[in-house]
Amino acid sequence: MPQAQAVNPLVNLLPLILIFVIFYFLLIRPQKAKEKEHKKMLGSLNKNDEVVTSSGIHGTIINLKDNSVILRIDDNVKIELEKNSVAYKK
């Protein structure tokens, strides 16, 4: 009778390791780069910048605070939002 050969445990883990590497390069790494770019954009906000919030509100920054911005969205209409809610500058 032939004896069953012992399989190296590393061979059993190889598909799992390969899946993790693929997830890292396709999902995790690009997301971290995008977060870094967004943080840099938030740090460069100035008065009179036209921005769009994550909820789709278009406005002009009229005042900056530590963690929030005040936007003018129409004549005599101002709102205060968290800085993190600014999606991008126009």
Secondary structure, 3 states (H helix, E strand, C coil): CCCCCCCCHHHHHHHHHHHHHHHHHHHHHHHHHHHHHHHHHHHCCCCCCEEEECCCCEEEEEEECCCEEEEEEECCEEEEEEHHHEEEEC
